[in-house]
Amino acid sequence: MNLAVFSTKPYDKEYFEKFKNEYDIKISYYEANLKPNTAKLTKDFDAVCVFVNDVLNKKTVETIAKKGVRLIALRCAGFNNVDLNACKENNIKVVRVPAYSPEAVAEHAMALILTLNRKTHKAYNRVREGNFSLTNLIGFNLYKKVVGVVGTGKIGAAFCRIAKGFGCEVLAYDINKNEELEKNGVKYVSLEELFNKSDVISLHCPLNEKTKHIIDKSSIEKMKKGVLLVNTSRGALVNTKDVITGLKSKKIAFLGIDVYEQEENLFFKDLSESIIKDDLLLRLNSFPNVLITSHQAFFTKEAMTEITTTTLNNIQEFMNDEKLTNEVS
């Protein structure tokens, strides 16, 4: 099996090289994203391994099919960047990593909340400059606050448990209720009630037609004044322009994001010597109450190990003509 890994970073190669000898797979690495104008690179490969910002639209899929690719292996949970209908039409199977380390993302969401609230990032910079003043560093007790969780899959459930551990009242919204969470005191409510009552809102739902821009002008109007909003799921869950308006009006008091709707040409790259042309991102960065990380919520040793081994197992199952445990249908 010849595998082409796209959007390769040093840590991706490190983990694939660490485990590849356990599998009968020959791997080639490409730093470039897989998209229509790079799809020609897939000639003579049986499978491609892609990440969140690769573009598997109809044009890409048709091109890689002509080159001989029979399998798309996502090394992530989300698959909104893949045209599944085009894959079916071109007889290409799609597999993913449905759960690698839910705790990794959930813990990062809580880290964003605590950092924004207690302003530890600002305190760190102050102390390094010899400034020991506490002025403007005041936060609030998370204990007994109402935390709203949108989406209670494995990541959302892990976040609910963390929030309960802080002594928060946890409200949740999901089309499927988790009975175990309910037994532990999580209360399922309508999305409108969650927006109305939550002091903190954390997004943990997949991106699809129903959830795109779930945070927009209308939903922000329903929220408490001074809400703390966090998104570690998919950038397009949030309408950035509307959130900026919410920040300017102070309806949103704090914003923490690990994902961004237009992150494809930004995240996972060192642009420190470049001029960033994304005006919305620059505007977000201008707010003192906004904290942005570059899609690193998943990035732990445990998660990287699980992502790599699950991806390789998915490919091995395809090679052996076995049932695909993590097939996307």
N, C-alpha and C positions, 0 to 999 in steps of 0.2 A: 504494500500500500504506500503510495507516494502522497504525502500530505504537505500542503502549502499553508503556512501560518502567516496571516496578515496582521497589520497593526502591531507588529512585534516590538516590544520594549525589552531592555536588558533583563528585567525580572521574569518576563514570559519565557525567554530563551533559557534562563537559569533553571526554571522549574521543569520545562519540557526536557531539557538535557538530563536533569536529575532522574527522571522516571522513564525515559523513552526506551532504555535497554530492556525493560520488562515486556516490551511489545514489538511486534514485527512490523514496524512503521518507519519509513524513511522520511525525515522532516527537512523541509527547506523554509527559511525564515525571510519574511519581507517586512520592512519597516512601513511601507506604504499601506494606506487603507485599500480595501477591496471595493471598487466602484467601477462604473462603466469603462472609464479610460485606463484602468489597471487590470481589468478582467483578462486581457490577453496574456498576462503572466501565468495564468493557470494551465497553459498547455502542458500536456503529459502528466497532470496530477489527477489522482482519483478522488481526492477530497480537499476541501479548504476548511481552515479553522479561522473564525472571525470573532470580532468583539463588537461592542455597542455602537461604535461610530462607523463601522463598515456599512456600505450602502448596497444591499442585496435587492435592488429593484428589478423590474421585469427585464430591463436591458442587460443588467449584470448577469442575471440568472440565465438568460438565453445565451449569452456569450460563453459563460463557463461550461454550460451544457454542451455546446459545440466543441469545446476544448477537451471534453471527456470527463468532467467532474460529475460524480454521482452522489456525493454527500457534502452537506454543509454542516459543520460542527461548530455550534456557538459555544464559546467559553464564557457564557453568562446566562442569566435566567431569562431576561427579556428577549423577545423576538419581533418587536414592532418594526425593526429595520429590514425585515425579510418579506418579500412578496411570496406568500405561501401558495397562492394560486399559480403563479408562474413556475414555482418549484414542482407542483403536481403535473402541470402541463409538460414539463421537461424531464419528468421522471427522476427528480433529485430529492433524496430524503433529507430531512432536517432534524438534527438532534440538538439538545441544549443541556445546560447544567442547572436544573431546577432549584437546587438548594445546596449552596456550598458552605456558607457559614452565616446563618441568619443573625447570630449574635454580633458578628463583626459590624454589619450595617446598623443594627439596632443600637449598639454601643456608641457608634460614631454619631448617630442622631442625638443621643443623650449628651455626648461631648459638645456638640454644637450648642445645645440648649444651655448647658452649664457655663460654657465659655461666654456666650452672648449675655447671659444673665449676670454672672459675677465678674465679667470683663477681665478675665485672667490674662488674655492676650495683651490687653492694654497695660495691665499692671506689670507684666513681665518686661515690656519695653520701657516703662517708666523707671523701674528699679535699675535696669541696666544703665540708664542715663543718670542715676543718682537721685531720681525723683521719687520720694517716699510718701508723697501726698495721697490721700484717699479721696480727694475731691472728684466728683462725677464717677466714682467707681461703685456707687451703691447698687445693690441688686435686690432680689426678693427671695423669700423662702419658697422653694419648690414644694415643700411639705404642705399637704392639704389643698394644693392648687388643682384645678380641673384640667386634665390633659385629654385632648381629643385625638384619637388615632383613626386615620382613614385607611382602611385595609388591614385585615387581621390574618393574613397568610402567615407563613413561618417567620418572616422578618417582623411584621406588625405584631404578631403574638409575642415574640421575644422582647419587643419594645414595651408592650403592655406590662410584661412581668417586671421589667426594669423600673418603669414608672410606678408600679404598685410598690416596689421595694423602697422608693423614695417617700412613700406615704401619700401619693397622689390619688385623687378620685379620677378614675379612667373611664371615659366615654368612648365608644367605638362605633364605627359604621362599616358594614360589609354586607354584600348580598348573601353571604353564607356566614351564619353565626358559629362561633367556636364555643362549644358547651363547656370545655375545660376552663376557658377564660371566664365565662360567666360564673362558674363555681368559685373562681378566685376573686370575684367582686367586680369584674369588668361589666359595664352596663352598655348594651347595644341600644342605640337611639337613631333617629333619622339624621340625615346629613345636615338639615337645617338646624335641628336642636344642638347638634355637635358644634356647629359654627356659632350659634347663639351663646352657648354656655362655657366654651373652652377658653382657658387662659393661655394654653399652649396647644398648638395643633401640629401634628407630625404626619406626613404623608408616606404611606407604605403600600400603595396600590399599583397595579400594572398600568401601562399606558395603552389605551385602546380608544375607540370612537366615543365611548361613553365617559371616559375619564379625562380626555384631552381638555386642558384648561378648566379643570374642576375648580381651580382657584382663579377667579376672574372678578370683574367689577361687582357682579351680582352677589357672589359668595362672600366677598370681602365686606360688602355692606351689611351682611348678616352677622359678622363677627363682632366680638367685644372690642371696644376701643382699647388699644394697648396690647393686642394679642402678640404672642411670639409664634412665628410660623417657621417650620423646618421641612425641607424636602430633600430626601436622600434616595428617591425612587427614580423618576424620569423627569427630565427638564420640562417637557411639554405638558406636564400636569399643571403648570403654572403659566398664566399669561403675564409675561414680564412687565409689559407696559402698565397693566392694571395694578400690579404689585408695587411698581414705582409710585403710582398715584396714591396707593394706600400708605406707603411710607411717608410721602410728602404731607399727607393729611394727618399723619400720626395715628391712623387707625391701626396700622401695623407698627408695633413698637420695636420689634426685632425680627430680622430675617436671617435664617441660616440655610444655605443651599450647598449641596455637594454635586448637583447636576444643574445643567443649564440648557435651555431649549436650542440654542445655537452653538453648542459646545464642540461640534464636530471638528471645526478648524482651529480650536483653541486648546482644549484639554489634552493632557498627556504629552504636551510639548513645552520646551523651554522657549518662551517668547520674550525673555527679559531684555533682549537687545532689539526687539522689534516694536513697531508702532501698531498697537491694537486698534483696529478700525471698527470694532463692535461698540456702537454708541450706548446701547442698552447695558452692556456689561460694565462699561466705564462709568455709567451713571450709577449703577448699583454699587460699584466700588467706592463711589464718592460719599456714600452714607456712612456715618460712624457707627450705626447700629446694624450693619449688614456684615455677615461673615460668610465668605465663599471658600470652599475647598474644591479641588479639581478631581472630582469623581474618585475619591480615595476611600470611601466608606467600606468597600469590600476588602481593602488591601491589608490583610493580615497573613501571617505565615500559614495559619490553619486554612484560611480560605484559598490561598494560592495552591496549596497542596491538594485540596478537594477539587478545585476547578480543573487542575491539570490531570489528575488521575481519573476523574469522571469523564473528561473529554476524551482521553485515551481509551478508556473502557467503552465509551460510546462508539468510537471508531473501530475498536476490536470486534464489537458485536456485529457491526455492519460487515466487516471483513469475513466473519465466520457465518454470515447469513443467518444470524440469530434474531430473535425478537428484540427490537430496539426499545430498551427500557425507557429512554428519555426522548422518544420521538415527539416532534411537534406536529400535530395533525390539524 
